[in-house]
Amino acid sequence: MPMSRERCASPRAQRGAVGLFGLLVLGISLVFVVLALDTGRLALEKRRLQEVADLAAIDALQQAGPCSGGESMDVTVARTAAQQSAARNGYAGDLSSEADAVLIGVVTTSGGVRQFAAAGAATASAVQVTATADVVRSLVAGGWYGGTIRLQAVAVAQREPLAGFWVGSFLASIDSEDATVLDGVLGGLLGAAVSVNALSYQALVDANVTLEQLIAGAAGIGLAVNDVQGLLDAEVTVADFLSIVATALSADGDATAAAAVNDLQVAAAALGTITIGDLLSVTADNPDTALQSEVNAYALGTAALQLAREGQTLSMPVSATLPLGLGSVDVSLHITDAPQIAVGPPGRDADGNWKTPAHTAQMQLQIDAPVSVTLPSLVDVSLNLSLAAEVARADAWLASIQCASVNQPAHRVTIGAQPGVATLAVGRYNDMADPSSEADVTATATLGGAPLTSITISAAVDLGSDPQDLNYTVSDATPLPQQQTVGTPLATALGNATQSLAGSLMLDSNPPVNLPLLGLTDDLIEGELETMLTPLLTALDEAVLDPVLRSLGANLGGADIELFGLETDESRGESRLVR
């Protein structure tokens, strides 16, 4: 059978196959080059679009966000600002009219992932911008697989400025007489005698600690606290809380203030338990953003003592130098509502309530001074002169924060305040817990040891002020802390009040006195007694009432607000993109 013969390809045929293969490789290479060029171009277009969205979100937040000086975020302003920013950067669309292109809301964290959720103007602290653009799918092969493609870029910018403040009256400068009064007031709150010198008290008044330092100090009492919320939720004894403050002060290098707190801590052994969040309120969406917020150490300590004594009536062993040979007074205090310090963001919440409020204590204070004098008419008068002060709660709230910018190099903080209506009277409380139980003062008049008459003494003045916005400017040239007063400063208010008391004294003798042979009448005795009481009321005000109220952070008819901390994103990083 004949065998088949294989035919070998000719060189010419082989050259044709190689040429076809080369053309195929060249075509494929051109396709990959085109794809690479188009992919790179689309990536560049997406990057440019993302930059547009990023800048638009930041600009919208700066002009409409919580750092813009408003009480809430304005979505219309945000849309306008976003579009203006996008147009400056070459955006061809219209963010202000595109549906859901600009949204306001909040950023939450779930499972370590941050997510944007739309929210109302009152609670919003972030802006989301979605920018879109239709671009040619391929510059070379556009007709082969579609003409255009829609690109989308999403950016979320968040900024939550915080401020810390408290409402009270302030012992700016402490001398030895102030220190003596402070020993009596704090000793009454502690239920034990204390003796701290003026220098140590001054150091305590001037000292601040951060929340982060307080968290670290909690470890010193064996309290496992890892964040701000854990600190606020902690229930501790007053002694342990003061130990935390002392540890924080020591870590900050303030040995003098720490020693003063340690002296108070030893005397606080008998006091009960408090919840730290009841005296220090942090209202930020993420409390840990307040880690670096500073709080005044004296305010923390006295607020803790008042919180522990809420609802109790206390005796304060206060001594003072008074005229007419009077060397001692009795001071009683009933705390109805303890003060609260606040750190948080500005504006109102969804219910219309202020996000970050603070307030002073509400209390009744009584001062008793035994008086025995001989009048020019030789009538002897003895009485227990009593001053009763009903101190209503003063409220304050963080209205707005306007962060510094290129055109405005300083931060501006607005705090609103409403002083409580206070009453100062010559009289005493039958029940310290009941302000309506006030009774008049009665003086006994004798002549040569024989009873002559009883004289009822009464006077009362109300003090109050209208609500007011206080504006603080914070910069390197005007650093914190800063204090401002709404209404009348305490010393002036008390001076005016005691003058009004003296001018409105009502004296009524029973039985009436009419001894013409001795030249004694009601009018004469009452006039002489009123003349004697006037300087004594002034002395009680200056030597006792003023320093006692000031040491408790209370005021009459006014309010002092101290802005002690301001945290903007300039100190934590600028308005930040979170997506």
Rosetta blueprint (number, residue, H / E / L):
1 M L
2 P L
3 M L
4 S L
5 R L
6 E L
7 R L
8 C L
9 A L
10 S L
11 P H
12 R H
13 A H
14 Q H
15 R H
16 G H
17 A H
18 V H
19 G H
20 L H
21 F H
22 G H
23 L H
24 L H
25 V H
26 L H
27 G H
28 I H
29 S H
30 L H
31 V H
32 F H
33 V H
34 V H
35 L H
36 A H
37 L H
38 D H
39 T H
40 G H
41 R H
42 L H
43 A H
44 L H
45 E H
46 K H
47 R H
48 R H
49 L H
50 Q H
51 E H
52 V H
53 A H
54 D H
55 L H
56 A H
57 A H
58 I H
59 D H
60 A H
61 L H
62 Q H
63 Q H
64 A H
65 G L
66 P L
67 C L
68 S E
69 G L
70 G L
71 E L
72 S L
73 M L
74 D L
75 V H
76 T H
77 V H
78 A H
79 R H
80 T H
81 A H
82 A H
83 Q H
84 Q H
85 S H
86 A H
87 A H
88 R H
89 N L
90 G L
91 Y L
92 A L
93 G L
94 D L
95 L L
96 S L
97 S L
98 E L
99 A L
100 D L
101 A L
102 V E
103 L E
104 I E
105 G E
106 V E
107 V E
108 T E
109 T E
110 S E
111 G L
112 G L
113 V E
114 R E
115 Q E
116 F E
117 A E
118 A E
119 A L
120 G L
121 A L
122 A L
123 T L
124 A L
125 S L
126 A E
127 V E
128 Q E
129 V E
130 T E
131 A E
132 T E
133 A E
134 D E
135 V E
136 V E
137 R L
138 S L
139 L L
140 V L
141 A L
142 G L
143 G L
144 W L
145 Y L
146 G L
147 G L
148 T E
149 I E
150 R E
151 L E
152 Q E
153 A E
154 V E
155 A E
156 V E
157 A E
158 Q E
159 R L
160 E L
161 P L
162 L E
163 A E
164 G E
165 F E
166 W E
167 V E
168 G E
169 S L
170 F L
171 L L
172 A L
173 S L
174 I L
175 D L
176 S H
177 E H
178 D H
179 A H
180 T H
181 V H
182 L H
183 D H
184 G H
185 V H
186 L H
187 G H
188 G H
189 L H
190 L H
191 G L
192 A L
193 A L
194 V L
195 S L
196 V L
197 N L
198 A H
199 L H
200 S H
201 Y H
202 Q H
203 A H
204 L H
205 V H
206 D H
207 A L
208 N E
209 V E
210 T E
211 L H
212 E H
213 Q H
214 L H
215 I H
216 A H
217 G H
218 A H
219 A H
220 G H
221 I H
222 G L
223 L L
224 A L
225 V L
226 N L
227 D L
228 V H
229 Q H
230 G H
231 L H
232 L H
233 D H
234 A L
235 E E
236 V E
237 T E
238 V H
239 A H
240 D H
241 F H
242 L H
243 S H
244 I H
245 V H
246 A H
247 T H
248 A H
249 L H
250 S H
251 A H
252 D L
253 G L
254 D L
255 A H
256 T H
257 A H
258 A H
259 A H
260 A H
261 V H
262 N H
263 D H
264 L H
265 Q H
266 V H
267 A H
268 A L
269 A L
270 A L
271 L L
272 G L
273 T E
274 I E
275 T E
276 I H
277 G H
278 D H
279 L L
280 L E
281 S E
282 V E
283 T L
284 A L
285 D L
286 N L
287 P H
288 D H
289 T H
290 A H
291 L L
292 Q L
293 S L
294 E E
295 V E
296 N E
297 A H
298 Y H
299 A H
300 L H
301 G H
302 T H
303 A H
304 A H
305 L H
306 Q H
307 L H
308 A H
309 R L
310 E L
311 G L
312 Q L
313 T E
314 L E
315 S E
316 M E
317 P L
318 V L
319 S E
320 A L
321 T L
322 L L
323 P L
324 L L
325 G L
326 L L
327 G L
328 S E
329 V L
330 D E
331 V E
332 S E
333 L E
334 H E
335 I E
336 T E
337 D E
338 A L
339 P L
340 Q E
341 I E
342 A E
343 V E
344 G E
345 P L
346 P L
347 G L
348 R E
349 D L
350 A L
351 D L
352 G L
353 N L
354 W E
355 K L
356 T L
357 P E
358 A E
359 H E
360 T L
361 A L
362 Q E
363 M E
364 Q E
365 L E
366 Q E
367 I E
368 D E
369 A E
370 P E
371 V E
372 S E
373 V E
374 T E
375 L L
376 P L
377 S L
378 L L
379 V L
380 D E
381 V E
382 S E
383 L E
384 N E
385 L E
386 S E
387 L E
388 A E
389 A E
390 E E
391 V E
392 A L
393 R L
394 A L
395 D E
396 A E
397 W E
398 L E
399 A E
400 S E
401 I E
402 Q E
403 C L
404 A L
405 S L
406 V L
407 N L
408 Q L
409 P L
410 A L
411 H E
412 R E
413 V E
414 T E
415 I E
416 G E
417 A E
418 Q E
419 P L
420 G L
421 V L
422 A E
423 T E
424 L E
425 A E
426 V E
427 G L
428 R E
429 Y E
430 N L
431 D L
432 M L
433 A L
434 D L
435 P H
436 S H
437 S H
438 E E
439 A E
440 D L
441 V E
442 T E
443 A E
444 T E
445 A E
446 T E
447 L E
448 G L
449 G L
450 A E
451 P E
452 L E
453 T E
454 S E
455 I E
456 T E
457 I E
458 S E
459 A E
460 A E
461 V E
462 D E
463 L E
464 G L
465 S L
466 D L
467 P L
468 Q E
469 D E
470 L E
471 N E
472 Y E
473 T E
474 V E
475 S L
476 D L
477 A L
478 T L
479 P L
480 L L
481 P L
482 Q E
483 Q E
484 Q E
485 T E
486 V E
487 G L
488 T L
489 P L
490 L H
491 A H
492 T H
493 A H
494 L H
495 G H
496 N H
497 A H
498 T H
499 Q H
500 S H
501 L H
502 A H
503 G H
504 S L
505 L L
506 M E
507 L E
508 D E
509 S E
510 N E
511 P L
512 P L
513 V L
514 N E
515 L E
516 P L
517 L L
518 L L
519 G L
520 L E
521 T E
522 D H
523 D H
524 L H
525 I H
526 E H
527 G H
528 E H
529 L H
530 E H
531 T H
532 M H
533 L H
534 T H
535 P H
536 L H
537 L H
538 T H
539 A H
540 L H
541 D H
542 E H
543 A H
544 V H
545 L H
546 D H
547 P H
548 V H
549 L H
550 R H
551 S H
552 L L
553 G L
554 A L
555 N L
556 L L
557 G L
558 G L
559 A E
560 D E
561 I E
562 E E
563 L E
564 F E
565 G E
566 L E
567 E E
568 T L
569 D H
570 E H
571 S H
572 R H
573 G L
574 E L
575 S L
576 R E
577 L E
578 V L
579 R L
